[in-house]
Amino acid sequence: MSGQERRARRDLAYRVAAHDGLPHPVQVSAAAALEAIDQGLDAERAEAAMRDLGLTVFGSRRGR
């Protein structure tokens, strides 16, 4: 993952994690994505965490 892509993913995950109006599972998933991106050692782990974040967001939207 390029540095630019890492920064974009991190910015998105940070905004989601910090948004008070979001369901707690979405915030937790975003925080996990931030941790994976910040560690930067395993691109596959970071990609999986972002994918999980997307699925968590999707799941929370379906439950409305």
Contacts in CASP RR format, 6 or more apart in sequence:
PFRMAT RR
TARGET T0000
AUTHOR 0000-0000-0000
METHOD contacts of the structure
MODEL  1
MSGQERRARRDLAYRVAAHDGLPHPVQVSAAAALEAIDQGLDAERAEAAM
RDLGLTVFGSRRGR
1 9 0 8 1.000
1 43 0 8 1.000
1 46 0 8 1.000
1 47 0 8 1.000
6 37 0 8 1.000
6 40 0 8 1.000
6 46 0 8 1.000
9 33 0 8 1.000
9 37 0 8 1.000
9 46 0 8 1.000
9 50 0 8 1.000
10 34 0 8 1.000
10 37 0 8 1.000
10 38 0 8 1.000
13 30 0 8 1.000
13 31 0 8 1.000
13 33 0 8 1.000
13 34 0 8 1.000
13 37 0 8 1.000
13 49 0 8 1.000
13 50 0 8 1.000
13 53 0 8 1.000
14 30 0 8 1.000
14 34 0 8 1.000
16 22 0 8 1.000
16 26 0 8 1.000
16 27 0 8 1.000
16 29 0 8 1.000
16 30 0 8 1.000
16 53 0 8 1.000
16 57 0 8 1.000
17 27 0 8 1.000
17 30 0 8 1.000
17 31 0 8 1.000
17 33 0 8 1.000
17 34 0 8 1.000
19 27 0 8 1.000
22 60 0 8 1.000
23 60 0 8 1.000
25 56 0 8 1.000
25 60 0 8 1.000
26 53 0 8 1.000
26 56 0 8 1.000
26 57 0 8 1.000
26 60 0 8 1.000
29 49 0 8 1.000
29 52 0 8 1.000
29 53 0 8 1.000
29 54 0 8 1.000
29 56 0 8 1.000
29 57 0 8 1.000
30 53 0 8 1.000
32 49 0 8 1.000
32 52 0 8 1.000
32 53 0 8 1.000
33 46 0 8 1.000
33 49 0 8 1.000
33 50 0 8 1.000
33 52 0 8 1.000
33 53 0 8 1.000
35 49 0 8 1.000
36 42 0 8 1.000
36 45 0 8 1.000
36 46 0 8 1.000
36 48 0 8 1.000
36 49 0 8 1.000
36 50 0 8 1.000
37 46 0 8 1.000
37 49 0 8 1.000
37 50 0 8 1.000
39 45 0 8 1.000
39 46 0 8 1.000
40 46 0 8 1.000
END
